[in-house]
Amino acid sequence: MIKLVDDWRWVAKHAWSLRATAIAVVLSGAEVVLPLFTPKSPPPWYALVLFLVVAGAAASRLIAQKKGKDGE
């Protein structure tokens, strides 16, 4: 059974991996939608940027993020 971590609100608010994943979702969506409105596909560097964002999201999952004195 899937269970959220106890401090999921803090994680959702502060985790860099979630931020990078959200950026990757937006970029992936743009990669699909942009060709519908323009005759050109995204430039070649676009795939590299998307790859770097996804790789950053994966790497940031491994980095410890400490909470401050007040839990923030």
C-alpha positions in Angstrom: 0.0 0.0 0.0 1.3 3.5 -0.8 1.6 5.8 2.2 2.7 9.4 2.2 5.7 10.4 4.3 4.7 11.9 7.7 5.9 15.4 6.7 4.5 15.4 3.2 3.4 19.0 3.4 7.0 20.1 4.1 8.3 17.9 1.4 5.8 19.2 -1.1 6.7 22.8 -0.2 10.5 22.5 0.0 11.8 19.5 -2.0 13.9 20.5 -5.0 13.1 17.3 -6.7 9.5 18.2 -6.9 10.3 21.6 -8.2 12.5 20.2 -10.9 9.9 17.5 -11.8 7.2 20.2 -12.1 9.5 22.1 -14.6 10.1 18.8 -16.5 6.3 18.2 -16.7 5.8 21.7 -18.1 8.6 21.3 -20.6 7.4 17.9 -21.7 3.9 19.3 -22.2 5.3 22.2 -24.2 7.2 19.8 -26.4 4.0 18.0 -27.3 1.8 21.1 -27.6 4.1 23.5 -29.5 4.1 21.6 -32.8 0.3 21.9 -32.9 0.6 25.7 -33.0 3.8 26.2 -35.0 5.1 24.3 -38.1 8.5 23.8 -36.4 9.3 21.3 -33.7 11.2 22.5 -30.7 14.9 23.3 -31.3 17.5 20.6 -30.8 18.8 22.2 -27.6 15.3 21.8 -26.1 15.8 18.1 -25.6 19.1 18.8 -23.8 17.4 21.3 -21.4 14.7 18.8 -20.7 17.2 16.0 -20.1 19.2 18.3 -17.7 16.1 19.2 -15.7 15.0 15.5 -15.4 18.6 14.5 -14.4 18.6 17.3 -11.8 15.3 16.1 -10.4 16.7 12.6 -10.0 19.9 13.9 -8.4 18.1 16.2 -6.1 16.2 13.2 -4.7 19.5 12.0 -3.3 20.5 15.2 -1.6 19.5 15.6 2.0 17.4 18.7 2.7 17.5 19.8 6.3 14.7 21.5 8.1 15.4 24.7 10.0 14.7 25.4 13.7 11.0 26.1 13.0 10.4 23.2 10.7 10.8 25.3 7.6 
